[in-house]
Amino acid sequence: MNVWEGGAMFLDNRQVAIDSALKALAESLDFFYDNTSRLQASIREELTPLYEERREKVFELERLCREQLKMLPHDMDIERDDYRWLWSRLKVVVSGSYRWVLNGLYDRERAVLIALAKGMSHPLPEAIDSLLITLFKQSHGLLRSLYEAQREFTASQRQVKASK
């Protein structure tokens, strides 16, 4: 019997790819919920149901990964998370809040798409593969919504400047 059976210490390539996708998804969710109060009401109302759906799908993906890929949940890097939280608050003070949040959400969605694509490049159980595809499509839709919100905000800023 292999010493590592039932609890391998090292992840294989597909587990690493899925772990990266889970981290990107978690970071995207955290950033959204940390910054919802900074979003305009209309975009917040549009995005909140999408992020709620994502959160449910991420919980399902984590469950499937534990069952089918034998992945164990990992502890978050608290110091890193505290640093990122502090850094995000500092950026808000220094930069324009709404634009910064939109850009942050957009950047995180791009990272989610890349991580999901890497995960989908590996042979996975059907349930996980199907869920990754669903998350990818949802992320692509979120990216389009965020792009449109950025475009509208930029246009409104130009109108304000032009009226001065």
N, CA, C and O of each residue as an XYZ file, in Angstrom:
656
protein
N       0.835     -1.177      0.000
C       0.000      0.000      0.000
C       0.884      1.246      0.000
O       1.866      1.334      0.737
N       0.514      2.193     -0.837
C       1.249      3.438     -0.952
C       1.038      4.282      0.307
O      -0.087      4.411      0.791
N       2.103      4.845      0.823
C       2.033      5.669      2.025
C       1.146      6.886      1.797
O       0.523      7.387      2.733
N       1.086      7.364      0.552
C       0.359      8.604      0.265
C      -1.122      8.370     -0.021
O      -1.869      9.344     -0.122
N      -1.574      7.147     -0.155
C      -2.978      6.897     -0.483
C      -3.892      7.499      0.555
O      -3.619      7.463      1.754
N      -4.989      8.058      0.063
C      -5.988      8.601      0.963
C      -5.660      9.989      1.480
O      -6.462     10.549      2.227
N      -4.561     10.555      1.136
C      -4.233     11.891      1.619
C      -2.890     12.349      1.106
O      -1.997     12.668      1.890
N      -2.741     12.384     -0.191
C      -1.472     12.776     -0.788
C      -1.073     14.169     -0.331
O      -1.902     15.069     -0.200
N       0.199     14.312     -0.097
C       0.699     15.609      0.339
C       0.889     16.557     -0.841
O       0.831     17.774     -0.662
N       1.110     16.034     -2.023
C       1.362     16.849     -3.185
C       0.185     16.764     -4.140
O      -0.423     15.705     -4.296
N      -0.131     17.873     -4.773
C      -1.226     17.912     -5.733
C      -0.706     17.566     -7.116
O       0.426     17.899     -7.468
N      -1.541     16.896     -7.897
C      -1.174     16.668     -9.287
C      -1.527     17.922    -10.094
O      -2.096     18.868     -9.550
N      -1.197     17.930    -11.366
C      -1.378     19.136    -12.187
C      -2.829     19.605    -12.250
O      -3.096     20.805    -12.179
N      -3.756     18.682    -12.381
C      -5.154     19.106    -12.460
C      -5.638     19.648    -11.125
O      -6.435     20.586    -11.100
N      -5.176     19.080    -10.012
C      -5.544     19.607     -8.700
C      -4.977     21.007     -8.495
O      -5.640     21.872     -7.923
N      -3.755     21.229     -8.960
C      -3.146     22.563     -8.863
C      -3.965     23.557     -9.678
O      -4.235     24.666     -9.217
N      -4.360     23.164    -10.886
C      -5.151     24.048    -11.744
C      -6.503     24.371    -11.104
O      -6.945     25.520    -11.131
N      -7.145     23.378    -10.539
C      -8.443     23.604     -9.892
C      -8.260     24.442     -8.633
O      -9.086     25.308     -8.342
N      -7.204     24.200     -7.894
C      -6.927     24.990     -6.707
C      -6.723     26.459     -7.074
O      -7.200     27.350     -6.371
N      -6.024     26.705     -8.162
C      -5.827     28.085     -8.629
C      -7.159     28.727     -9.021
O      -7.398     29.901     -8.738
N      -8.012     27.955     -9.668
C      -9.336     28.469    -10.041
C     -10.155     28.788     -8.790
O     -10.820     29.822     -8.724
N     -10.105     27.899     -7.805
C     -10.843     28.145     -6.560
C     -10.327     29.403     -5.860
O     -11.118     30.184     -5.332
N      -9.030     29.599     -5.853
C      -8.458     30.801     -5.228
C      -8.892     32.058     -5.972
O      -9.252     33.054     -5.345
N      -8.861     32.023     -7.305
C      -9.274     33.188     -8.096
C     -10.754     33.493     -7.875
O     -11.144     34.654     -7.754
N     -11.571     32.447     -7.824
C     -13.000     32.643     -7.570
C     -13.236     33.233     -6.182
O     -14.052     34.140     -6.021
N     -12.529     32.723     -5.187
C     -12.682     33.221     -3.819
C     -12.243     34.675     -3.724
O     -12.898     35.482     -3.065
N     -11.144     35.009     -4.375
C     -10.661     36.385     -4.341
C     -11.661     37.324     -5.022
O     -11.889     38.439     -4.553
N     -12.244     36.877     -6.110
C     -13.248     37.675     -6.809
C     -14.464     37.927     -5.920
O     -14.960     39.049     -5.831
N     -14.933     36.871     -5.269
C     -16.079     37.014     -4.358
C     -15.750     37.943     -3.195
O     -16.539     38.824     -2.854
N     -14.592     37.745     -2.593
C     -14.186     38.593     -1.463
C     -14.117     40.059     -1.879
O     -14.608     40.934     -1.165
N     -13.516     40.325     -3.020
C     -13.373     41.707     -3.476
C     -14.744     42.329     -3.715
O     -14.982     43.476     -3.338
N     -15.643     41.578     -4.339
C     -16.981     42.112     -4.594
C     -17.682     42.451     -3.279
O     -18.180     43.564     -3.109
N     -17.722     41.506     -2.360
C     -18.444     41.739     -1.111
C     -17.773     42.794     -0.232
O     -18.457     43.488      0.520
N     -16.468     42.924     -0.312
C     -15.768     43.965      0.445
C     -16.068     45.361     -0.103
O     -15.941     46.350      0.619
N     -16.463     45.445     -1.368
C     -16.598     46.748     -2.022
C     -17.993     47.057     -2.555
O     -18.153     48.026     -3.297
N     -18.987     46.285     -2.211
C     -20.336     46.532     -2.744
C     -20.850     47.917     -2.395
O     -21.551     48.535     -3.197
N     -20.517     48.413     -1.221
C     -21.018     49.729     -0.827
C     -20.457     50.843     -1.704
O     -21.027     51.933     -1.741
N     -19.374     50.604     -2.398
C     -18.758     51.621     -3.252
C     -19.332     51.621     -4.672
O     -19.041     52.519     -5.462
N     -20.139     50.624     -4.988
C     -20.719     50.537     -6.326
C     -21.987     51.382     -6.413
O     -22.701     51.558     -5.426
N     -22.250     51.896     -7.600
C     -23.511     52.584     -7.824
C     -24.633     51.569     -7.656
O     -24.459     50.384     -7.945
N     -25.773     52.036     -7.192
C     -26.898     51.151     -6.873
C     -27.307     50.281     -8.065
O     -27.593     49.097     -7.892
N     -27.336     50.849     -9.255
C     -27.792     50.088    -10.425
C     -26.855     48.920    -10.734
O     -27.314     47.810    -11.006
N     -25.557     49.165    -10.693
C     -24.611     48.080    -10.993
C     -24.582     47.077     -9.852
O     -24.424     45.880    -10.090
N     -24.731     47.544     -8.619
C     -24.776     46.646     -7.464
C     -25.971     45.702     -7.580
O     -25.847     44.503     -7.328
N     -27.126     46.244     -7.961
C     -28.329     45.418     -8.128
C     -28.175     44.429     -9.268
O     -28.710     43.322     -9.204
N     -27.461     44.809    -10.296
C     -27.229     43.912    -11.433
C     -26.248     42.789    -11.071
O     -26.447     41.639    -11.461
N     -25.195     43.125    -10.327
C     -24.128     42.159    -10.063
C     -24.385     41.250     -8.865
O     -23.944     40.101     -8.865
N     -25.081     41.735     -7.856
C     -25.259     40.948     -6.628
C     -25.844     39.563     -6.886
O     -25.306     38.588     -6.360
N     -26.918     39.422     -7.668
C     -27.429     38.059     -7.914
C     -26.417     37.159     -8.628
O     -26.388     35.949     -8.401
N     -25.591     37.752     -9.490
C     -24.583     36.961    -10.202
C     -23.508     36.457     -9.243
O     -23.057     35.317     -9.351
N     -23.101     37.307     -8.310
C     -22.094     36.888     -7.336
C     -22.683     35.909     -6.314
O     -21.977     35.026     -5.827
N     -23.951     36.057     -5.994
C     -24.609     35.090     -5.105
C     -24.650     33.711     -5.767
O     -24.382     32.692     -5.131
N     -24.988     33.702     -7.048
C     -25.003     32.441     -7.808
C     -23.600     31.846     -7.860
O     -23.420     30.637     -7.715
N     -22.607     32.713     -8.069
C     -21.229     32.233     -8.107
C     -20.847     31.602     -6.786
O     -20.227     30.539     -6.761
N     -21.209     32.242     -5.692
C     -20.839     31.717     -4.379
C     -21.406     30.307     -4.186
O     -20.712     29.427     -3.676
N     -22.639     30.091     -4.581
C     -23.247     28.757     -4.477
C     -22.506     27.751     -5.346
O     -22.271     26.617     -4.927
N     -22.140     28.162     -6.550
C     -21.427     27.252     -7.455
C     -20.014     26.943     -6.938
O     -19.513     25.834     -7.127
N     -19.386     27.906     -6.299
C     -18.056     27.667     -5.735
C     -18.151     26.669     -4.586
O     -17.300     25.788     -4.464
N     -19.178     26.795     -3.740
C     -19.371     25.808     -2.675
C     -19.556     24.410     -3.268
O     -19.015     23.433     -2.750
N     -20.312     24.323     -4.343
C     -20.526     23.036     -5.007
C     -19.223     22.510     -5.604
O     -18.925     21.321     -5.500
N     -18.451     23.391     -6.227
C     -17.168     22.980     -6.801
C     -16.230     22.474     -5.711
O     -15.555     21.462     -5.900
N     -16.178     23.154     -4.587
C     -15.335     22.700     -3.473
C     -15.765     21.315     -2.995
O     -14.924     20.457     -2.727
N     -17.071     21.103     -2.889
C     -17.586     19.800     -2.461
C     -17.182     18.709     -3.456
O     -16.711     17.644     -3.059
N     -17.369     18.979     -4.741
C     -17.007     18.000     -5.771
C     -15.506     17.713     -5.770
O     -15.086     16.573     -5.965
N     -14.721     18.730     -5.556
C     -13.262     18.532     -5.529
C     -12.851     17.667     -4.344
O     -11.950     16.837     -4.466
N     -13.498     17.851     -3.212
C     -13.197     16.992     -2.056
C     -13.581     15.546     -2.344
O     -12.835     14.623     -2.019
N     -14.742     15.354     -2.953
C     -15.237     14.004     -3.205
C     -14.517     13.310     -4.356
O     -14.109     12.156     -4.225
N     -14.358     13.996     -5.472
C     -13.892     13.346     -6.687
C     -12.395     13.494     -6.954
O     -11.793     12.630     -7.591
N     -11.802     14.562     -6.480
C     -10.365     14.758     -6.693
C      -9.563     14.565     -5.410
O      -8.338     14.681     -5.403
N     -10.275     14.272     -4.331
C      -9.640     14.037     -3.022
C      -8.819     15.245     -2.570
O      -7.778     15.102     -1.927
N      -9.307     16.431     -2.917
C      -8.631     17.653     -2.489
C      -9.134     18.052     -1.116
O     -10.328     17.973     -0.826
N      -8.217     18.474     -0.286
C      -8.577     18.920      1.048
C      -8.715     20.436      1.049
O      -7.985     21.132      0.343
N      -9.653     20.947      1.843
C      -9.726     22.406      1.931
C      -8.449     22.945      2.557
O      -7.838     22.280      3.392
N      -8.049     24.127      2.165
C      -6.815     24.685      2.709
C      -7.141     25.942      3.503
O      -8.130     26.628      3.247
N      -6.295     26.216      4.457
C      -6.441     27.428      5.255
C      -6.030     28.614      4.412
O      -5.075     28.551      3.637
N      -6.762     29.689      4.575
C      -6.420     30.909      3.863
C      -5.182     31.529      4.504
O      -4.919     31.344      5.692
N      -4.454     32.243      3.720
C      -3.287     32.955      4.210
C      -3.776     34.256      4.848
O      -3.971     35.258      4.161
N      -3.972     34.230      6.159
C      -4.577     35.352      6.865
C      -3.728     36.613      6.739
O      -4.262     37.698      6.509
N      -2.424     36.481      6.884
C      -1.563     37.661      6.769
C      -1.666     38.267      5.380
O      -1.736     39.488      5.244
N      -1.677     37.445      4.360
C      -1.791     37.937      2.998
C      -3.139     38.611      2.798
O      -3.215     39.675      2.183
N      -4.210     37.997      3.316
C      -5.535     38.579      3.183
C      -5.633     39.899      3.922
O      -6.254     40.835      3.418
N      -5.035     40.002      5.109
C      -5.037     41.260      5.848
C      -4.279     42.333      5.078
O      -4.708     43.486      5.023
N      -3.162     41.955      4.488
C      -2.379     42.900      3.699
C      -3.191     43.392      2.498
O      -3.221     44.588      2.209
N      -3.843     42.470      1.810
C      -4.637     42.869      0.639
C      -5.801     43.763      1.041
O      -6.118     44.725      0.341
N      -6.441     43.451      2.167
C      -7.547     44.280      2.635
C      -7.049     45.694      2.922
O      -7.672     46.668      2.498
N      -5.940     45.812      3.633
C      -5.376     47.112      3.963
C      -4.970     47.860      2.698
O      -5.229     49.056      2.563
N      -4.338     47.156      1.783
C      -3.909     47.762      0.529
C      -5.114     48.252     -0.273
O      -5.054     49.334     -0.856
N      -6.195     47.491     -0.316
C      -7.381     47.910     -1.057
C      -7.995     49.153     -0.433
O      -8.482     50.026     -1.152
N      -7.981     49.250      0.901
C      -8.516     50.443      1.562
C      -7.642     51.664      1.268
O      -8.158     52.764      1.070
N      -6.341     51.474      1.239
C      -5.437     52.566      0.929
C      -5.655     53.057     -0.498
O      -5.656     54.263     -0.744
N      -5.838     52.141     -1.431
C      -6.079     52.521     -2.820
C      -7.353     53.340     -2.958
O      -7.406     54.275     -3.757
N      -8.383     52.995     -2.184
C      -9.637     53.732     -2.250
C      -9.432     55.175     -1.812
O      -9.997     56.093     -2.406
N      -8.632     55.376     -0.782
C      -8.373     56.725     -0.290
C      -7.608     57.529     -1.334
O      -7.885     58.710     -1.543
N      -6.649     56.888     -1.984
C      -5.777     57.581     -2.924
C      -6.454     57.774     -4.283
O      -6.257     58.803     -4.930
N      -7.234     56.813     -4.710
C      -7.809     56.871     -6.057
C      -9.305     57.137     -5.988
O      -9.892     57.197     -4.907
N      -9.905     57.295     -7.152
C     -11.353     57.436     -7.225
C     -12.006     56.113     -6.891
O     -11.712     55.098     -7.522
N     -12.869     56.112     -5.931
C     -13.430     54.893     -5.375
C     -14.180     54.042     -6.408
O     -13.871     52.862     -6.571
N     -15.141     54.615     -7.090
C     -15.986     53.825     -7.989
C     -15.185     53.259     -9.150
O     -15.300     52.076     -9.470
N     -14.376     54.096     -9.778
C     -13.561     53.621    -10.902
C     -12.614     52.516    -10.445
O     -12.437     51.516    -11.141
N     -12.007     52.699     -9.275
C     -11.076     51.704     -8.751
C     -11.775     50.370     -8.510
O     -11.219     49.317     -8.821
N     -12.989     50.401     -7.958
C     -13.726     49.163     -7.698
C     -14.079     48.475     -9.011
O     -13.907     47.262     -9.137
N     -14.565     49.228     -9.983
C     -14.878     48.629    -11.292
C     -13.644     47.996    -11.915
O     -13.703     46.877    -12.425
N     -12.531     48.710    -11.872
C     -11.284     48.160    -12.430
C     -10.845     46.913    -11.670
O     -10.394     45.942    -12.276
N     -10.976     46.938    -10.350
C     -10.605     45.773     -9.538
C     -11.468     44.568     -9.844
O     -10.967     43.451     -9.968
N     -12.778     44.794     -9.967
C     -13.682     43.690    -10.317
C     -13.340     43.138    -11.695
O     -13.317     41.924    -11.899
N     -13.076     44.031    -12.632
C     -12.742     43.618    -13.995
C     -11.454     42.788    -14.012
O     -11.398     41.729    -14.638
N     -10.432     43.274    -13.327
C      -9.160     42.548    -13.284
C      -9.323     41.167    -12.658
O      -8.734     40.195    -13.130
N     -10.110     41.082    -11.612
C     -10.323     39.783    -10.956
C     -11.110     38.830    -11.844
O     -10.871     37.622    -11.817
N     -12.046     39.356    -12.629
C     -12.788     38.499    -13.562
C     -11.873     37.952    -14.644
O     -12.001     36.793    -15.038
N     -10.963     38.765    -15.119
C     -10.001     38.275    -16.109
C      -9.158     37.156    -15.511
O      -8.891     36.156    -16.178
N      -8.738     37.318    -14.256
C      -7.955     36.275    -13.584
C      -8.786     35.008    -13.406
O      -8.266     33.902    -13.550
N     -10.071     35.160    -13.094
C     -10.960     33.996    -12.951
C     -11.066     33.257    -14.279
O     -10.954     32.032    -14.316
N     -11.281     33.988    -15.367
C     -11.386     33.346    -16.687
C     -10.129     32.556    -17.033
O     -10.212     31.430    -17.521
N      -8.975     33.144    -16.781
C      -7.709     32.469    -17.084
C      -7.564     31.213    -16.229
O      -7.192     30.155    -16.737
N      -7.855     31.325    -14.940
C      -7.720     30.173    -14.039
C      -8.708     29.069    -14.402
O      -8.361     27.889    -14.368
N      -9.939     29.449    -14.749
C     -10.919     28.437    -15.148
C     -10.495     27.749    -16.440
O     -10.641     26.534    -16.572
N      -9.975     28.511    -17.384
C      -9.516     27.925    -18.649
C      -8.384     26.929    -18.403
O      -8.348     25.863    -19.017
N      -7.466     27.276    -17.510
C      -6.384     26.337    -17.185
C      -6.949     25.073    -16.548
O      -6.505     23.965    -16.851
N      -7.924     25.242    -15.670
C      -8.547     24.077    -15.045
C      -9.240     23.193    -16.069
O      -9.175     21.967    -15.982
N      -9.909     23.816    -17.045
C     -10.636     23.051    -18.054
C      -9.704     22.367    -19.041
O     -10.142     21.513    -19.811
N      -8.426     22.728    -19.031
C      -7.478     22.097    -19.955
C      -7.026     20.719    -19.477
O      -6.287     20.032    -20.182
N      -7.461     20.312    -18.295
C      -7.091     19.012    -17.738
C      -8.283     18.059    -17.775
O      -9.432     18.497    -17.709
N      -8.013     16.761    -17.880
C      -9.119     15.802    -17.819
C      -9.699     15.775    -16.400
O      -8.987     15.526    -15.428
N     -10.999     16.037    -16.307
C     -11.672     16.120    -15.010
C     -12.937     15.288    -15.029
O     -13.476     15.000    -16.098
N     -13.414     14.900    -13.866
C     -14.710     14.225    -13.818
C     -15.791     15.125    -14.435
O     -15.711     16.350    -14.346
N     -16.777     14.521    -15.043
C     -17.810     15.246    -15.783
C     -18.490     16.331    -14.950
O     -18.709     17.436    -15.447
N     -18.825     16.042    -13.709
C     -19.523     17.019    -12.873
C     -18.669     18.261    -12.640
O     -19.184     19.379    -12.656
N     -17.390     18.076    -12.427
C     -16.492     19.218    -12.208
C     -16.300     19.985    -13.506
O     -16.348     21.215    -13.515
N     -16.081     19.266    -14.603
C     -15.899     19.905    -15.896
C     -17.129     20.740    -16.265
O     -17.000     21.874    -16.725
N     -18.292     20.187    -16.065
C     -19.538     20.892    -16.372
C     -19.684     22.150    -15.529
O     -20.110     23.190    -16.032
N     -19.337     22.061    -14.263
C     -19.422     23.211    -13.373
C     -18.401     24.288    -13.768
O     -18.705     25.480    -13.709
N     -17.211     23.879    -14.164
C     -16.214     24.841    -14.630
C     -16.696     25.585    -15.875
O     -16.491     26.792    -16.004
N     -17.329     24.866    -16.777
C     -17.866     25.493    -17.990
C     -18.949     26.503    -17.625
O     -18.988     27.600    -18.184
N     -19.815     26.146    -16.704
C     -20.867     27.065    -16.249
C     -20.252     28.310    -15.614
O     -20.672     29.431    -15.900
N     -19.265     28.110    -14.759
C     -18.594     29.242    -14.123
C     -17.873     30.112    -15.151
O     -17.855     31.337    -15.026
N     -17.283     29.488    -16.158
C     -16.586     30.231    -17.207
C     -17.567     31.120    -17.967
O     -17.291     32.295    -18.210
N     -18.707     30.554    -18.339
C     -19.721     31.335    -19.062
C     -20.233     32.488    -18.194
O     -20.417     33.602    -18.683
N     -20.457     32.218    -16.921
C     -20.926     33.259    -16.018
C     -19.868     34.354    -15.887
O     -20.195     35.540    -15.901
N     -18.618     33.961    -15.759
C     -17.534     34.922    -15.632
C     -17.419     35.779    -16.891
O     -17.179     36.984    -16.811
N     -17.590     35.161    -18.028
C     -17.554     35.901    -19.291
C     -18.676     36.939    -19.326
O     -18.461     38.067    -19.770
N     -19.865     36.567    -18.863
C     -20.974     37.510    -18.789
C     -20.699     38.647    -17.811
O     -21.013     39.804    -18.089
N     -20.111     38.309    -16.664
C     -19.735     39.336    -15.688
C     -18.713     40.302    -16.282
O     -18.794     41.513    -16.074
N     -17.769     39.762    -17.010
C     -16.742     40.597    -17.631
C     -17.379     41.599    -18.597
O     -16.991     42.767    -18.635
N     -18.344     41.141    -19.363
C     -19.046     42.039    -20.294
C     -19.819     43.122    -19.544
O     -19.802     44.287    -19.941
N     -20.496     42.740    -18.463
C     -21.244     43.716    -17.657
C     -20.307     44.752    -17.054
O     -20.612     45.945    -17.045
N     -19.172     44.295    -16.553
C     -18.205     45.217    -15.956
C     -17.593     46.131    -17.008
O     -17.365     47.312    -16.745
N     -17.331     45.607    -18.174
C     -16.802     46.431    -19.264
C     -17.805     47.526    -19.620
O     -17.433     48.685    -19.801
N     -19.062     47.152    -19.718
C     -20.108     48.120    -20.036
C     -20.221     49.186    -18.945
O     -20.380     50.369    -19.245
N     -20.140     48.769    -17.683
C     -20.191     49.725    -16.574
C     -18.999     50.675    -16.623
O     -19.146     51.871    -16.372
N     -17.824     50.151    -16.944
C     -16.637     51.008    -17.089
C     -16.836     52.015    -18.214
O     -16.522     53.197    -18.072
N     -17.358     51.533    -19.323
C     -17.583     52.392    -20.490
C     -18.584     53.496    -20.166
O     -18.366     54.655    -20.519
N     -19.680     53.142    -19.497
C     -20.691     54.131    -19.122
C     -20.120     55.150    -18.137
O     -20.399     56.344    -18.248
N     -19.333     54.691    -17.186
C     -18.740     55.604    -16.211
C     -17.792     56.578    -16.890
O     -17.810     57.773    -16.599
N     -16.965     56.072    -17.793
C     -16.033     56.932    -18.517
C     -16.788     57.965    -19.344
O     -16.401     59.133    -19.378
N     -17.864     57.547    -20.010
C     -18.669     58.477    -20.808
C     -19.300     59.547    -19.916
O     -19.350     60.718    -20.294
N     -19.779     59.154    -18.742
C     -20.395     60.135    -17.841
C     -19.355     61.112    -17.310
O     -19.663     62.288    -17.116
N     -18.143     60.654    -17.073
C     -17.067     61.532    -16.621
C     -16.690     62.532    -17.706
O     -16.383     63.688    -17.417
N     -16.716     62.083    -18.946
C     -16.417     62.986    -20.063
C     -17.493     64.061    -20.196
O     -17.199     65.220    -20.489
N     -18.746     63.656    -19.975
C     -19.848     64.628    -20.049
C     -19.720     65.673    -18.954
O     -19.960     66.857    -19.189
N     -19.342     65.240    -17.758
C     -19.161     66.171    -16.640
C     -18.052     67.153    -16.963
O     -18.203     68.354    -16.736
N     -16.952     66.665    -17.485
C     -15.829     67.540    -17.826
C     -16.210     68.508    -18.945
O     -15.825     69.677    -18.923
N     -16.967     68.009    -19.920
C     -17.369     68.841    -21.046
C     -18.324     69.942    -20.620
O     -18.330     71.025    -21.206
N     -19.123     69.671    -19.610
C     -20.110     70.669    -19.151
C     -19.485     71.756    -18.287
O     -20.130     72.763    -17.996
N     -18.235     71.560    -17.875
C     -17.569     72.569    -17.021
C     -17.032     73.703    -17.814
O     -16.447     74.628    -17.250
